[in-house]
C-alpha cells in the first residue's frame, strides 16, 4: 500500500467514525504518523455548567481519535488499531466558544504496539489545554520487514 | 427520642439532589448517561446507541465514549459525595436544592484509561470509588463492565481538584 492509498484509507475511516461525527470532528491534517483533528465548541458538550467549559470526556474523545488516526497513518502500523491505554493531563480549561485542535504524533511502532503523544489547544496555540500519552494496538497479523526482530 | 424521617421524604430528597447534580451537565445528557442509586451507592448506566460507535466494522464503542463515561462517573461520584454531606448533614432540604446552593463540580487534573477489551454494542455500567479525598485533591478509581460485573471492559484512575466551598 503506497502513501497516498494509506492516507485515503485513514481519511475515509476517520470521517466515518459515528462518535467522531456526533462530536462534529474534522480531520485537518494527515501525515506519515501524525494527524490534526479539531472539534467545534458546542453547548451540548459542556461539562461545567458554572463556567461553560467543555467536558474533559469530549476532549478525551478528540485526543483518542487523533491518536488513532496518527497510528493508522504511520507507514509501519496496520490501518486497524484500538486504544490500549490513554493518559490525559489537563493543563487549563478550554476557553468557551473556541474550537479545540488536537495534534497527535505516533512516535514509535513495534510489531504489536504503537505509542502516541498528543497536544490539544484552543485559539491560544502556545498554551496547551491538555496533553496525552497513549499506547495503541498495532497487530497486523504478519511481521513486516521493518519491525522484524524488533522488541515487543 | 426523635422519630426517624418518613422514607418517602428521605428518598425524595436524595433523588432530587442526584437529579439536580446530573441534569446540570449537558454532556451527560448528550452521551445519554443516567445514574441508579441505592442509598449512597451510584451506578452509572450508558445505554448503547449507534452514535457511540468508534469502529463500525466490529462494531465497538468509541474509546472516547468509554473515557467520557468513566470520567463522568468519577466526577458525579465526587460531586455526589459533597452533595450527600450537604443534604444528609441537615443543611439542604429537597426544596432548597438549586444551581446556587449545589456544590461546584471537581475539575480533572489527569485521567488514565486502561482499555481491557472492546466495548460491545450493548449497555455499559460503571462504579467509581473515591480512594482519597482531601480538601484540595481527590484520587478516584472507576470500573466499567457490560454483561458480567467481574469482566471489566475498561478501568481508569484520575486525580481531581476539589471545588472551594460555595460560601467563600
Interface residues (C-beta under 8 A of the other chain):
Chain A: X16 X17 X18 X19 X20 X21 X22 X23 X43 X44 X45 X46 X47 X48 X49 X50 X54 X55 X56 X57 X58 X60 X61 X62 X63 X64 X65 X68 X80 X82 X83 X84 X85 X86 X87 X88 X89 X90 X93
Chain B: X24 X25 X26 X27 X29 X30 X31 X50 X51 X52 X53 X54 X55 X56 X57 X60 X62 X63 X64 X65 X67 X68 X69 X71 X72 X75 X99 X104 X105 X107 X108 X109 X110 X111 X112 X113 X114 X115 X118
